Amino acid sequence: MEGHAWSRRNGFRGSTGDLEDNAPRAGQPDSALLEALVAQLQDIADQLSDLALDRLRVVSESDGSEEGAGALSAERRLTRARRAIERAVSFLSPSRAD
């Protein structure tokens, strides 16, 4: 996901159009901004999940090599990041009652 950046003025900039479609826009009501951010975070969580599964495939195809150990470590980091993003989604979702 290199080359992606968020700024309040310009919104989400990157090479993937699907995330840009969910980017919050200036002038939107706060609830619309929040919904757009939640959608972006959900997309990111899905991408992290896909990456983690790819790493698990590498682990399953390796024969105990260093590459397999590195892939397992990467999968764990990706899974922790995905869980953190999912927690953020749950905090920001409109259905959450505080």
CORFENZI-V233886 format. One record per run of one state. SS is the DSSP state (@ for helix, = for strand, . for the rest). FROM is the first residue (numbers start at 1). TO is the last residue. If there is no record, write none. Layout:
SS_FROM_TO + SS_FROM_TO
//
This chain:
._1_4 + =_5_7 + ._8_10 + =_11_13 + ._14_16 + @_17_21 + ._22_29 + @_30_61 + ._62_65 + @_66_92 + ._93_98
//
